[in-house]
Amino acid sequence: MKNLLITTIIASLPLIAAPAFAADEINVSNGISAAGAPLAVHGADPVALLNDAKVVDGSADHSVTHDGASYYFASAENKAAFEANPAKYIPQHGGFCSYGVAVGQKFDGDPDQFVVHEGKLFLFLNAKTRELFLEDVAGTKATADQNWTEIKHKSVEELANG
């Protein structure tokens, strides 16, 4: 069943992959934000995701550009928290689907499909990949962490074309 899902996800990858940005090290939306950098986390507030375990849209009024990507926040307080410790709030695996990274791919990370585990934020392509991650959090996380060191600097297209 998992192999069929992985094959289905990989086959649909060209339909969901965004154009390459900085070797696709950070999952960003198409276009640029008001700050001139591509938008990360689909504009959702990563501080609210991590601290409040809920999806809250951020605003360009409260934005920070970090490592070439813009992050939006719902409040000045959340923006300040991020600025004080960005590493705490940035989604794991560049904001790509952590299950996808575990299978060697960079699928879009949807902030509506997230998990907070041991103080870290993980995003997923859809409910199914989130569910598969939750079946073996430790093992899947360890595989994703190892794969991330190998694929971080590779483009989505390069990974999809194998």
C-alpha positions in Angstrom: 0.0 0.0 0.0 2.8 2.5 0.9 4.6 1.7 -2.4 1.5 2.4 -4.4 1.0 5.7 -2.5 4.6 6.7 -3.1 4.4 5.8 -6.8 1.1 7.8 -7.1 2.7 10.8 -5.3 5.8 10.7 -7.4 3.8 10.4 -10.6 1.8 13.5 -9.7 4.9 15.5 -8.7 5.2 17.5 -11.9 1.7 18.8 -11.3 2.5 20.1 -7.9 6.2 21.2 -8.2 6.9 24.9 -8.2 9.7 26.3 -10.3 13.1 25.9 -8.7 14.2 28.6 -6.3 17.7 28.6 -4.8 18.0 24.9 -5.6 14.6 24.5 -3.8 16.1 24.6 -0.4 13.1 26.3 1.0 9.5 25.5 -0.1 8.1 28.8 -1.3 5.0 30.0 -3.2 5.2 31.2 -6.8 5.8 34.9 -7.1 7.3 37.2 -4.6 6.1 38.9 -1.4 6.0 42.7 -0.8 9.5 42.3 0.6 10.7 41.0 -2.7 11.4 37.5 -1.6 9.3 34.3 -2.2 6.7 33.5 0.4 7.3 30.6 2.7 4.7 28.4 4.6 2.0 29.6 2.1 1.7 32.8 4.2 0.6 30.9 7.3 2.1 32.1 10.6 4.7 29.5 11.7 4.8 30.8 15.3 1.0 30.1 15.6 1.5 26.7 14.0 4.2 25.8 16.5 3.0 27.5 19.7 -0.8 27.4 19.3 -1.1 24.3 17.1 -3.4 26.1 14.7 -3.3 27.5 11.2 -3.4 31.3 11.2 -2.9 33.4 8.1 0.0 35.9 8.5 0.1 39.4 7.1 2.5 41.3 4.9 2.3 43.9 7.7 4.2 41.6 10.0 6.8 39.9 7.7 10.4 38.9 8.0 12.8 37.8 5.3 15.1 35.0 6.4 17.4 32.9 4.3 15.8 34.4 1.1 12.2 33.6 2.0 9.5 35.8 3.5 7.5 34.6 6.5 4.2 36.3 7.4 2.9 36.6 11.0 -0.5 37.3 12.5 0.9 39.8 15.0 3.9 41.9 15.9 4.5 39.5 18.9 4.7 36.5 16.7 7.1 38.3 14.4 9.3 39.3 17.3 9.3 35.7 18.6 10.5 34.5 15.2 13.1 37.2 14.9 14.5 36.2 18.3 14.9 32.5 17.3 14.1 31.7 13.7 15.5 28.2 13.9 12.8 27.3 16.5 9.9 28.2 14.1 11.1 27.4 10.6 9.5 24.1 9.5 11.7 21.1 9.2 13.1 20.0 5.9 12.8 23.4 4.3 9.1 23.4 4.7 8.7 20.6 2.3 6.6 17.5 3.1 8.6 15.6 5.7 7.2 12.3 4.5 8.2 13.2 1.0 11.7 14.0 2.1 11.8 10.6 3.8 11.1 9.0 0.4 13.7 11.2 -1.3 11.4 13.8 -2.8 10.4 17.5 -2.2 6.6 17.6 -2.1 4.8 20.8 -1.2 4.3 21.3 2.5 0.8 22.4 3.3 0.4 24.3 6.6 -3.1 22.8 6.9 -1.4 19.4 7.3 1.2 19.8 10.1 2.5 18.0 13.1 4.4 19.5 16.1 6.8 16.9 17.5 9.4 17.5 20.1 9.1 21.2 19.6 9.6 21.0 15.9 7.2 21.9 13.1 6.7 19.4 10.3 4.5 20.0 7.2 3.0 17.5 4.8 1.6 17.3 1.3 -1.8 16.0 2.3 -3.6 14.1 5.1 -2.4 10.8 3.8 1.3 11.7 4.0 0.7 13.2 7.4 -0.9 9.9 8.5 2.0 7.8 7.1 4.5 10.0 9.1 2.5 9.5 12.3 2.6 5.7 11.8 6.3 5.8 12.6 7.3 9.3 13.7 10.8 8.4 15.0 11.7 6.2 12.0 10.3 8.5 9.3 11.8 11.6 11.0 15.2 9.9 11.2 15.0 8.9 7.5 13.9 12.4 6.5 16.7 14.0 8.5 19.2 11.8 6.8 17.8 12.3 3.3 17.6 16.1 3.8 21.3 16.3 4.1 21.6 14.6 0.7 18.7 16.4 -1.2 18.7 19.8 0.4 20.7 21.4 -2.4 18.9 19.5 -5.2 16.1 21.0 -7.2 12.6 19.5 -7.2 13.0 18.8 -11.0 16.3 17.0 -10.4 14.7 14.8 -7.8 11.6 14.1 -9.9 13.7 13.1 -12.9 15.9 10.9 -10.8 
